[in-house]
Amino acid sequence: MRNLTKKIFFPALYLACSAPLLAQYTFFTPKDAFAIEVSLPNSAEKRLPMYRNAITSLAVQGDRILGGTTAKEGLSPYLFVASISARKAVALKDLQETIPGQKSIATGFCKGSGNQLYAGTMGQESKVAGHLLQVSIGDGDAIQVKDLGIPVAGEGIFTLLSNKQGTELYGISYPSGRFFTYNMATKKTQVFDEVAPKEKELDNLHEYAVGPEVYLCKALIQDNAGLVYGSAVGNRLFAFDPAKKAFQFLETPLPAVWGREVLGQVEAWAKAPDGKLYGGNAGDGQLFVLNPATKKIKNLGKPMMMGRLQSLAFGRDGKLYGLAGGAPGYSHLFSYDENAGFVDLGNPEFKMVEPGIEQGILWRGFQLSTLAASADGKYMVMGEDEALSQLMIFPVGQ
């Protein structure tokens, strides 16, 4: 009887313990999904060079995907355009040609008037300031870049948002975390100190040995009434009124695990069709929803057992899609809606067909950092954050 018990019990125990491990290797392979190769150093096609191709900003305009990258130390980032229908990269631009000394385009792209897009950069060194960029896709997919200057002297641009009219930009500088506005018409910048971390607040972070990239506001969003929301050190949310040029701090803190409140940082936002604001707390990887009318926050929980919640976007199926987790573990794609709750979709594995690999290969996305939806919500576009990064695209609502 004892031997029989061992034969039954131990295999069952092994399977029970290994289930979470097996879940880490679930691959998401929806019908009609595909990958676009934009990085390969030995290709004759249009490709981004290694160590300059971590895709940290994305926007979709019709059939065109506009991307911005982050480079390794001492190297400059790129802008690139890829075609969804042609499934290939069609244009590249080395930012060094326009603005020397930059390392990263990581703010995402903000929509201005017409087809103009805006982004911010970070300099190669702490003393090299970041610039505001105006970017558009011209005839023949030519990437057009205009330098709008340095909004905060000696500082990089960590976060950027445009208002719904496309007439004003809002941002967070790096490393001081100062809030700024930029008026498109007058080209004037106004800088505010209200949400920048104070010395007493930074003292609470010493035991964690973290830098500004962990505690500064990583994302901003505007509600239907025009207020701009972001996070501040100490697990707080603030709202900025552009009309009054005034700030207020919300009474409800960001959701957090007990004892880790000081690591609260909004890393991603998405606005639902009903106007509610969904956000991701990077410190503990929790999703929350903010009701702008009541200023109340509801914690929706964790899509996976890791920190970070890097990107959020709504699809045409009404679901919220996001990227959770990250290095030193893997990023996972997830979906959320009020009825089904969280669905951990795992690691995307899409077919990639390119010159030389006409038969196609399955490309797996383990380090995905940015996600953008097409205007109609039909496509979700994801970008990798590695030394050899590619685009991964899947249709929504099948």
Secondary structure, 3 states (H helix, E strand, C coil): CHHHHHHHHHHHHHHHHHHHHHHCCCEECCCCCEEECCECCCCCCCCECCCCCEEEEEEEECCEEEEEEECCCCCCCEEEEEECCCCEEEEEEEHHHCCCCEEECCCCCEECCCCCEEEECEECCCCCCCCEEEEEECHHHCEEEEEEECCCCCCEEEEEEECCCCCEEEEEEECCCCEEEEECCCCCEEEECCCCCCHHHHHCCHHHCCCHHHHCCCCCEECCCCCEEEEECCCEEEEEECCCCEEEECCCCCCCCCCCHHHCCEEEEEECCCCCEEEEECCCCEEEEEECCCCEEEEEECCCCCCCEEEEEECCCCCEEEEEECCCCCEEEEEEECCCEEEEEEEEEEEEEECCEEEEEEEECCCEEEEEECCCCCEEEEEECCCCCCEEEEECCC
